[in-house]
């Protein structure tokens, strides 16, 4: 069996070999002491024995095979450019000459960037809205089918599952719909790297998705910016996926990040099922305790990733500050809820500490009101995003944008999904939604760029 990448780096670091190659710090911790504090004394480039991240005949071949076994895929690829790099590769693989993609309107900004990059036009499936949260929920198979019948030249369907709030769509049913129409299904499962382990829901690839991306770092013991792209499909050339991944990966990959992926993959293969089961049991017990709170209400549903703790109240921003004052930093806050993420590294001690903090916050907030948005109506489309971004434009104060055509995205971040997409007509209804999302996410600017009249 190949030597673990962490051990190979340790051996190289202790060898005394003079590094007459990149990176420029030359692993000199005496001259640059921060290298040691950042553990960059093992930072190397593609030298003998390590080679190129995307070359199938290198040390990374075994890592990618391990990842494919873990995800139930024909091919998997370690990513050091995050899930964003994988999403770009997926669009290049499935829509090499442009075409049309049917995407969830709640997709992450990187999905829109990928469509622009390959010159794809977009049409949308609008997820159901969760009244308690005023946030997008699941994409339904019926809505996907209706859009595929309406838009008969779709070359790729792309949805997000689980969402930022942990909502899961019926991937198996959606995959069947897509395959009936001869269209591959891509799942942005960035928040679902732990799926398929312990008692957590099954992963997208094993449920029938043709291609999926997962951010290892979000819930598993892997460094920030690490992810995996997996392919299993009769509609996609999995062998060509390597070339597409290479197009959006650095040709000088970080071996620190790569070693982290390798260590994470080995850990999950050897101990992942057992450790994820313990995590699942811990977080299930925590959810039972959180359900006893009076004002902080734990959002629960059958199609929910239990590792995500979504707590509703009258003012999510105020609740986040109260948690912060109590020594707890949450993942995000919205107008009416907060999100706390658990991970494989959590223990009984950390989850108990979170509950004690939640008990204190519970006494200082009020119950939430119903979600403000219960339905979403898409703005009228005048140009494709790519067309609109190339047209002459000018900044326009938001209050004067009614009837103008947007020439830029207006994002809510997090979760990174757009209120307005370039090429869409900005109308009163959109502005009304923007007012809500401004208060919820603080993500709407005072002015936006519009196509010149």
N, C-alpha and C positions, 0 to 999 in steps of 0.2 A: 504494500500500500504506500502511495506517495507520502513523503514527510509532510506533516502539517505546516502550512505557510508561516505560522507564527514561529515555529521551531527553526525553519529555514532562515528566517530573518534574524533570530537570536544567534544562530550559528555564524551567519555572515557578520553580524555586529561584533562578535567575539573573535573573529578570525584575524583581525589586524590588516586585512587587505586594504591597500591604499585606493580610495575611491576617486579615480581620475575620470569622473563622469558626473552627470546631473544627479541630484540637485546641488545648487551652488553652496549650500551650507556645509557640504561634505561630512555631515554627521559630527561636526566638531562642537561638542557640548561644552568644552572648556572655553572656547571663544564666544559661543552663543548659548548661554546657560538655559535659555527658554526651550531649547530643543529637548533637553532632558525632561523638563516639566511637562512638555507636550508629548513626550515619548517619541520624538522625531529622530532619535539617534538610529532608528531602523528605517528611515525614509530613503528609498532607493529609486532607481529607474530600471528600464528593461535591460538588465545585464545578464551575463551568462548564468543559466540555471533558473532564470525568472522569465525572461522573454516578454512576449506581447500578450496583453490581457485577452485579446479577441482572436488570437491564433489557436485553432483547435488542437495543435500538436504541442501545447505547452503545459506548464504546471496547472493552468486554469481548466484544462479539459476535464480533469477528475472532479474539480469543484463544480463545474457546470453539470456533470453527470449526477453528482450527489444532489444538487438542487432539483434536477429533473425527477429523481426518485422521490424526493420529499413532496413535490407538488403534483406528481402523477402526470408528468408532461413527456412529450416526445423530445423536446429540447427546452432547456432553461439556460439563462445567461445572467451571470453576476453583473450588476450595474453599480458603477461608482459615481454616476451622474444622477443618482436618485431615480424615483419613478418617472420624473419628467423626461429623462433620457429614454426610458422604456416606452413611454407614450409616443414620443416622436418616432421611435423605431417602428412601433406597431402601425402607425399611420403610413409610414413609408413602405412597409411590408405589404399592407392591405390595399393601399391606394397609391401605387407608384407613379401613376400618371394623372393624379387628381381624381376627379369624379365627385361623388356625393356621399356624405356620411350622415347617418341618422344618429344624433347624440342626445343624451339627456340634457335638458336645459340647465340642470344643476351641475353640469360637469365642471371640473377644475379648469383654471385658466390655461394649464398646459395642454389640455385637449384642444382648446381653441387655437393655441399657438401651433399645435401639430397640424391642424387642418389648414392654417395659413401656409405653413412651410411646404406642404405637398400640393398646394393649390386646390384643395377640396372645397366644394360648396357644402353648406350645412342646412339640414332640416332638423326639426326638434321633436322629441317626445317629452311631454311635460309630466313630471312625476306628480303623484298625489301630494297634497299639502297636509301636514299634521296640524290640526287645529290647536292642540295644546302648546305647540311650539311656534307656529307660523313659519315652519321650515319645510323644505322639500322632504318627502318620504320616499316610498318605493316607486319604482317603475313597474307597471303592470304588463303582462304579456299581451292583453287585449289592446292596450294603447300602442305597443310596438307593432302588432299585426296591422292595426288600422293605418298606421303611418306607412308601413311597407306596401300596403295595397294602394295607398294614395300616391306615394313616391316610388314608382316602380324601377327607378334606375339607381337605387341605393347600393353602394358597394361595400359598406361597413356599418354595423350598428355598434355604438359605444355607449356604455352606461357605467354608472358608479355604484358599487355595492361591495362593502358597506359604505354608507355615507359618513360624513364627518360626525353626525349624531349617532352613528351605529346602525342605521336602518338598512335592512337586507332585502334585496329584490329576489324574486323567484327565478334564479339563474337557469335552472333546469328547464323550466317552461319557456322562458324567453329564448333559450338556445334552440329549443325545438321549433319555435316560430321562425327564428332566423334561418335555420337550416332548411325548413320547408320552402323558404323563398330563395334558397341558395346564397345566403348572405352570411359572412362570418361575424361572430360576436366577440367584441373586445370588452373586457371588464377592467375598469380602473378599480382594483382592489387594494389600493395603497394602504388602507387602514385594516386590511384583513390578512396580514402575513401569518397570524397565529391560527387562522381557520384550518380545520382538518386535524387539529391536535386536541387531546383531552376531550372535554365535552362541548367544545366550541363548534359552530356550524361548519359544514364542509366547504372546501375551497372551490373557487370558480372553475378551475380546469377540470377537476373531477366531476363537476356538475354539468359539463358540456360546453363551457366557453372555449372558443378556438384559441384565444390569446388573452393573457392577463398579466398585469403588473402588480407587484406588492412591494411596499416599503418595509424592508426588514427592520429598520431602526425604530419604527413607530411602536411596536409592541414586543419585539424580540431582542435578545442581547447582541446587537450589531450596531456599529457606529452610524451616526447621522450621515445621510447622503448615500446609504447603501440600500439596494433594492434588487429585485429579481424579475426578469421577464420570462414567461413560460408560454410554450406553444404546443397544442395538441389538436390537430385539425386535418380533415380531408379536403378542406377548401383553401388552405394556406400552405405554401412551400416552406416547411420548417427549416430546411437547409439554407434557404436564402435569408432567414432571419439573422444569421450571424453577420452578414454584410450590412444589414440595416442597423443592427446594434452598433457595429463599428463606426457607422456614419455619425452617430450621436454620442459616442464615448470619446473621452480624451485618448490620444495616442500615447500619453504619458500618464498612465493610471497610477493612482495612489496605492502603494503596496501596504500602507498602514490600513486603509479602508478595505483593501482586498483580503488582508489577513483577518480582519474582523468578520467579513462575510464567511470566510473559510471556517473560522472558529465557531461562528453561529451555526452554520450548516452541520458541522460535526456534532455539536451539542444537541441540536434538534433531532438528528438521526439517532443518536445514542440515548438521549434522555428526554427528548421533547414531549413524548406522549405522557410520561409519568409526571413531569414537572408542570405541563399544561393542565393536567387533570387536577393537581393540587391548587394551581392558580384558579381554575374554574370553580372549585369547591370553596375556596376562600372568598372569591368575589360574589358567589351566590349567597354565601352566608352574610356578607356585607350588605347585599341588596335587601335581604330580609330585614336587617336592622334599620337600613335607611327608610324602608317603607313605614316605619313607626314614627318618623318625624311628622310634625304637625304642619309646618309652613313650607319647608323645602320638600317638594313632592318629586319622588323619583319617577321619571317617565319609564313606562314599561309597555312592551308589546311582544307579540309572538315572534315577529320578524326583526328582532333586535339583537345585536351583539352584546352579550351581558357584560363584557369587559368595559364598555363605555357607560359612565355614570352621568346621566343627564338629569339635572335637578332644576325644577321650575320654581319660580318665586315671582314676586311683584316687580323686582328690579335686579336683573342679573349682574349689571355692572357694580351695584352696591354690594351684592353678595360676594362677588369676586374680591372686592376690596376688604371685606370682612374676613374672608378666608386668608387673604394675604397678610392681614394684620395678625392673624393667628398662626402664621408660619407655614401656610399652605399655598402654593402657587398652582392655580388651575390651568387647564389647557386653553379655555376660552370663555368669554361671557357674551351673552346676547341680551336683548331687551328683557326677555322673560325667562331666561334659563342660563345655567352654567354647565360646562362639561368638565368632568374629571376623568382622565384616562388612567386605567390600570395597565400593568404590563407584567411580563414573566418575571421581572425582577422584584415585584412586590412580595411582601411577607406578611405574616399575621401582624407583626409589629407596625408596619407602615400603614396597613389598611385600618387597624384599630386607631392609629393616630388620626387618620383622615376622618373616621367616624366621630371621634371626640370633637374635632374641629367643626364638623357638620352639626353636631348637637348644639354647639354654642351659636353658630350662625342661625340655626333654626329659630332661636328665641329672639332674633333681632330683625327678621324679615317678615313679610306678609305673604300670604298665599298668592299664586299667580292668577291673573285674569286670563280669559280665553285668548288664544292666538289672534293676532290682528288680521293676518292674511289667511283666508281659507280657500282662495282660488287664484290662479294666475292666468292672465290672458296675454299672449305674446303680442308684442308690437308688430305693426305692419313692416314687412321687409321690402326695401327699395333696391338695395344692392347686396351682393355678397360681401362678407367682411373684407376679403382680400381686395375687391374692387373699391370699397369705400375708403380703405386705408391708403389708396394711391391717388385719390381725388384731392384737388385743392380744398383746404379747410381753414377754419378760423375758430378761436375760442369764443364761446357764447355763454353768458351767465345762465345758470340752470333755469331760472325763472322765465327766461326768454326763449327757451329751447322748444317750446310746444310747437309742433309742426315742422321742426327741422330734422335733418337726417344726421344721425350720429356718425362721427368719423373716428371715434375711439371707443374703447371699452370703458364701462363704469362697473368696477368690481366691488364686491363685498368680500372682505378678507379679514379673518377666515369666514367662510370656508373656501373662498377663491372662485366663486361662481358669479357670472355677470348679471347685472340688472338690465343693462343696455349693451347691445352688440353693434359694432360698426355696420352701417347700411340700414339700420332700423329707424323707423320714424318715431321720434320722441313725441309722445302724446300725453294728454292730461292723466290718463290712467297710469302710465309709466311713472310720471312725476309723483303721483300719489304713492305708488309703491316705493319710489326712491325716498320719499320723506320718511316712510316707516323704516326702511333699511338704513337711512342715515342715523336714526336714533338707535337702531339695533346694533349696527356694526361700526358706525363712524366712518364709513367707506365711500361716501358720495361727495365729490368735490363741489366747490361753489360754482364752477363752470366746466363745460366739456367742449371738446372740439367737434364742430359740425361741418358738414360739407358746405362749401361756399355756394350761395344762391346766385 
